Amino acid sequence: MLRTQIYLPEDLKREIDLVRRRTGESLSDYLRKAAEKAVEAERRKRVDLKKLAKEFTSGVKKSGWEGIDVLKWQREIRKDRKIL
């Protein structure tokens, strides 16, 4: 484990102390758990975005757009409609 020093606003430190006194946790344990939860939430967001991208691209394949150059098609449509 690595030692780390951080600065906390006084009001946040007071709130943390109130919570951890009720649970009996040390400040270190409390902050470690909070950091782990924050990292896990970010990890879930990345996984959810990857899952969404996969579902979207699989939907495109099922819709008949597979193999079509969408940018080329878009340029042609815009040129036909004089939207540049």
RABEL-V195015 format. One record per pair of residues at least 12 apart in sequence whose ideal C-beta (glycine too) atoms are under 10 Angstrom apart, sorted by sequence separation. I is the first residue (numbers start at 0). J is the second residue. D is the distance in Angstrom with one decimal. If there is no record, write none. Layout:
# RABEL-V195015
i=[I | I]
j=[J | J]
d=[D | D]
This chain:
# RABEL-V195015
i=[16 | 19 | 12 | 15 | 15 | 18 | 15 | 7 | 7 | 3 | 2 | 5 | 0 | 3 | 0 | 3]
j=[29 | 32 | 26 | 29 | 30 | 33 | 33 | 26 | 30 | 27 | 27 | 30 | 27 | 30 | 31 | 34]
d=[9.1 | 9.9 | 8.7 | 6.2 | 7.7 | 9.9 | 8.4 | 9.6 | 9.0 | 9.7 | 9.8 | 7.8 | 9.3 | 9.0 | 8.9 | 9.6]
